Amino acid sequence: MNRLLRHITRLSLIGLAYLASGLVFPATALAYVDPGSGSVIVTTILGLIAAVGYTFRKYFYRLKRLFSGKKPAEGEQTAESEQKD
């Protein structure tokens, strides 16, 4: 476990050094991002964050319910009821 932690730490430092070098020695970009493209990029990133958060929340509560032994609330579908349909 200790070797794995050292390996991950080393990779993290290498990645951080790579990102820092990109900030110190920027490459010239011959491109233009207009406001419409910028808003599409921001909207896409926010949508991905929301989707990941929702998915995490959904499976977290399923696992929580599985380990606590509680039955699903009325109107909530389970995997068994979805298979019957």
PAZAPA-4460 file (N, C-alpha, C; in steps of 0.05 Angstrom, whole numbers, plus 32768, in hexadecimal, padded with zeros to 4 digits):
% residues 85
    n_x    n_y    n_z   ca_x   ca_y   ca_z    c_x    c_y    c_z   seq   type   mol
   8011   7FE8   8000   8000   8000   8000   8011   8019   8000     1      M     A
   8027   8018   800F   8039   802F   8011   8046   8035   7FF6     2      N     A
   804D   8020   7FE7   8059   8023   7FCC   8045   8030   7FB9     3      R     A
   802C   8028   7FBB   8017   8033   7FAA   8013   8051   7FB0     4      L     A
   8013   8058   7FCA   8010   8074   7FD1   8027   8085   7FC7     5      L     A
   803F   807A   7FC9   8057   8089   7FBF   8055   808C   7FA0     6      R     A
   804B   8077   7F93   8049   8078   7F75   8034   808D   7F6D     7      H     A
   801E   808E   7F7B   8009   80A1   7F75   8013   80BE   7F7B     8      I     A
   8021   80C1   7F91   802C   80DB   7F98   8040   80E4   7F83     9      T     A
   8051   80D2   7F79   8064   80D9   7F65   8056   80E1   7F4B    10      R     A
   8042   80D2   7F43   8033   80D9   7F2B   8024   80F4   7F2E    11      L     A
   801A   80F9   7F46   800D   8113   7F4B   8020   812A   7F48    12      S     A
   8039   8126   7F53   804D   813B   7F51   8055   8140   7F34    13      L     A
   8058   812A   7F24   805F   812D   7F08   8049   813C   7EF9    14      I     A
   8030   8135   7EFE   801A   8142   7EF1   8018   8160   7EF9    15      G     A
   801D   8166   7F12   801D   8181   7F1B   8034   8191   7F0E    16      L     A
   804B   8185   7F0C   8062   8192   7EFE   805B   8197   7EE1    17      A     A
   804E   8185   7ED4   8047   8188   7EB8   8033   819F   7EB5    18      Y     A
   801F   81A1   7EC6   800C   81B7   7EC5   8019   81D2   7ECB    19      L     A
   802B   81D2   7EDE   8039   81EB   7EE5   804B   81F4   7ECE    20      A     A
   8058   81E1   7EC0   8068   81E9   7EA9   8057   81F4   7E93    21      S     A
   803F   81EB   7E90   802D   81F6   7E7C   8024   8212   7E82    22      G     A
   8023   8219   7E9C   801C   8235   7EA4   8034   8247   7EA1    23      L     A
   804C   823D   7EA6   8065   824D   7EA5   806D   8251   7E88    24      V     A
   806C   823D   7E78   8074   823E   7E5C   805C   8239   7E49    25      F     A
   804A   824C   7E47   8032   8247   7E37   8038   8246   7E19    26      P     A
   802A   8236   7E0B   802D   8234   7DEE   801A   8248   7DE1    27      A     A
   8023   8252   7DCA   8012   8266   7DBB   7FFB   8257   7DAE    28      T     A
   7FE3   8260   7DB2   7FCC   8254   7DA6   7FC1   8268   7D91    29      A     A
   7FBF   825F   7D79   7FB4   8270   7D64   7F96   8268   7D60    30      L     A
   7F87   826F   7D75   7F6A   8268   7D75   7F5B   827E   7D83    31      A     A
   7F41   827E   7D7E   7F2F   8291   7D8A   7F17   8282   7D94    32      Y     A
   7F10   8286   7DAD   7EF8   827A   7DB9   7EE4   8290   7DBD    33      V     A
   7ECE   8291   7DAD   7EBB   82A6   7DB1   7EA9   82A0   7DC9    34      D     A
   7E99   82B4   7DD2   7E89   82B0   7DEA   7E75   8299   7DE7    35      P     A
   7E6B   8294   7DD0   7E58   827E   7DCC   7E65   8263   7DD1    36      G     A
   7E7D   825F   7DC7   7E8B   8246   7DCB   7E93   8243   7DE8    37      S     A
   7E9B   8259   7DF5   7EA2   8258   7E11   7E8A   8250   7E22    38      G     A
   7E72   825A   7E1C   7E5B   8253   7E2B   7E53   8236   7E27    39      S     A
   7E57   822B   7E0F   7E52   820F   7E0A   7E65   81FD   7E1A    40      V     A
   7E7E   8205   7E1B   7E92   81F6   7E2B   7E8A   81F6   7E48    41      I     A
   7E84   820D   7E53   7E7C   820F   7E6F   7E63   8200   7E75    42      V     A
   7E4F   8201   7E64   7E36   81F2   7E67   7E3B   81D4   7E67    43      T     A
   7E4D   81CB   7E55   7E53   81AF   7E54   7E61   81A5   7E6D    44      T     A
   7E74   81B5   7E77   7E82   81AD   7E8F   7E6F   81AC   7EA7    45      I     A
   7E5D   81C0   7EA9   7E4A   81C0   7EBF   7E36   81A9   7EBD    46      L     A
   7E2E   81A2   7EA5   7E1C   818B   7EA1   7E2A   8171   7EA9    47      G     A
   7E43   816E   7EA2   7E52   8156   7EAA   7E54   8153   7EC8    48      L     A
   7E5A   816A   7ED5   7E5C   816A   7EF2   7E42   8162   7EFF    49      I     A
   7E2C   816D   7EF4   7E11   8167   7EFF   7E0A   8149   7EFA    50      A     A
   7E11   813E   7EE3   7E0B   8122   7EDD   7E1B   8110   7EEF    51      A     A
   7E34   8116   7EF3   7E44   8105   7F05   7E3A   8107   7F22    52      V     A
   7E33   811E   7F2B   7E28   8122   7F46   7E0E   8113   7F49    53      G     A
   7DFC   8114   7F36   7DE3   8106   7F38   7DE7   80E8   7F38    54      Y     A
   7DF8   80DE   7F27   7DFE   80C1   7F25   7E0A   80B8   7F40    55      T     A
   7E1D   80C7   7F4A   7E29   80BF   7F64   7E14   80BE   7F7A    56      F     A
   7E03   80D2   7F7B   7DEE   80D4   7F8F   7DDA   80BC   7F8C    57      R     A
   7DD3   80B6   7F74   7DC0   80A0   7F6F   7DCB   8085   7F79    58      K     A
   7DE3   807F   7F72   7DEF   8065   7F7A   7DF7   8065   7F98    59      Y     A
   7DFE   807D   7FA3   7E04   807E   7FBF   7DEB   8077   7FD0    60      F     A
   7DD4   8082   7FC9   7DBC   807C   7FD8   7DB2   805F   7FD3    61      Y     A
   7DB7   8054   7FBC   7DB0   8038   7FB8   7DC1   8026   7FCA    62      R     A
   7DDB   802C   7FCB   7DED   801C   7FDC   7DE6   8020   7FFA    63      L     A
   7DDF   8038   8001   7DD8   803E   801D   7DBF   802F   8024    64      K     A
   7DAB   802E   8012   7D92   8020   8017   7D98   8002   8019    65      R     A
   7DA9   7FF8   8008   7DB0   7FDB   8008   7DBC   7FD3   8022    66      L     A
   7DCF   7FE3   802D   7DDC   7FDC   8046   7DCB   7FE1   805E    67      F     A
   7DB9   7FF4   805D   7DA8   7FFA   8074   7D90   7FE8   8076    68      S     A
   7D89   7FDB   8060   7D73   7FC8   805F   7D58   7FD5   805C    69      G     A
   7D57   7FEF   8057   7D3D   7FFD   8054   7D31   7FF6   8038    70      K     A
   7D17   7FF6   8038   7D09   7FF1   801E   7D07   800C   8010    71      K     A
   7D05   800B   7FF5   7D02   8024   7FE6   7CE8   8032   7FEC    72      P     A
   7CE8   804C   7FEA   7CD0   805C   7FEF   7CBA   8056   7FDB    73      A     A
   7CA1   805B   7FE2   7C8B   8056   7FD0   7C8E   8066   7FB6    74      E     A
   7C8B   8059   7F9F   7C8E   8067   7F86   7CAA   8066   7F7A    75      G     A
   7CBD   805C   7F8A   7CD8   805A   7F81   7CDC   803F   7F74    76      E     A
   7CE7   803E   7F5C   7CEB   8024   7F4F   7D05   8018   7F58    77      Q     A
   7D04   7FFD   7F59   7D1C   7FEE   7F60   7D25   7FDE   7F47    78      T     A
   7D3B   7FD2   7F48   7D45   7FC2   7F32   7D32   7FAB   7F2C    79      A     A
   7D26   7F9F   7F41   7D14   7F88   7F3D   7CFA   7F91   7F2E    80      E     A
   7CF0   7FA9   7F36   7CD7   7FB2   7F29   7CDC   7FBB   7F0C    81      S     A
   7CF4   7FC5   7F07   7CFB   7FCD   7EEC   7CFD   7FB4   7ED9    82      E     A
   7D07   7F9E   7EE4   7D0A   7F85   7ED4   7CEE   7F79   7ECE    83      Q     A
   7CDB   7F7D   7EE0   7CC0   7F71   7EDC   7CB1   7F7F   7EC6    84      K     A
   7CB7   7F99   7EC1   7CA8   7FA9   7EAD   7CAF   7FA0   7E91    85      D     A
***
